Amino acid sequence: MPELPEVETVARTLAPHVQGCRIEDSRLLRPGSLHELSLPLSRLHGRSIAGVGRRGKLLLLHLEPATGQPEEAACLVVHLRMTGRLMTWPTTTEPGRHTRCLWELRTPEGTCRRLFFDDVRAFGVLLVANAAILQRWDFWRELGPEPLGLAVEDFAALLAGRGGAIKAALLDQKVLAGIGNIYADESLFRAGLDPRRKAGSLSAAEAARLLHALQDVLQLSIAQCGSSIRDYRDANGDVGAFQNSFAVYGRAGQTCQQCGQTLEKIRVAGRGTVICPHCQG
Ligand SMILES: [Zn+2]
């Protein structure tokens, strides 16, 4: 599943293709892809896309404000989940087998293009929302803070008193937004911490080390356009390169680049987890 760096990369690569475009029409090919709380897709029509952003693993297409109409749609939220993809194509491009939704866009220059939401596994979700709808959506309302820009003392406060494994805390979207299996394992290795340690057992120095490792690994991945391990592509159809820099993820049985011992696969928080038993304590 795309995590924070991959969704950030999609947002950055999609923006030049859609920013300033007016949404003229939409075609929902799989009604189940629209979230039950969503406003109808038609509420996007006639509205222009102000920019593309991200919250956790959610991609956000912000709309230009509809003056004085707080109940109007403010954004289109896209949860890519496993295999969701957003790309623009010429208007001659027809929907494919896995196209769940498409939008007709008109650029500020007056040309037209189509925005496609393709999703092979069909776990992705679309939600046309205003502020009130976002507040009714439990997943959104309960999202934890963004890890980039988080202060060490705030991170330490999130972990304090937690009895579960530190890895479970990193994966919990209510604790931190945007982290999944890859960046949890990579940051715990870089911080030299055993993912089975209780979150609340970390010293202030260890919490600081973990947050800095997490922020470093997220920034490094964003700089390399994310990690492509299955079918993740950015909005230009390009793969990321950070998978070539993994220290532990997917490397069980290989040697630790730091100490030369064999990396082991264990299970933590119900997820396959790769650790170096020598470097992580
Ligand atoms: Zn090692």
Boltz pocket constraint, residues with backbone or C-beta under 6 A from the ligand:
constraints:
  - pocket:
      binder: B
      contacts: [[A, 256], [A, 257], [A, 258], [A, 259], [A, 260], [A, 261], [A, 276], [A, 277], [A, 278], [A, 279], [A, 280]]
      max_distance: 6.0
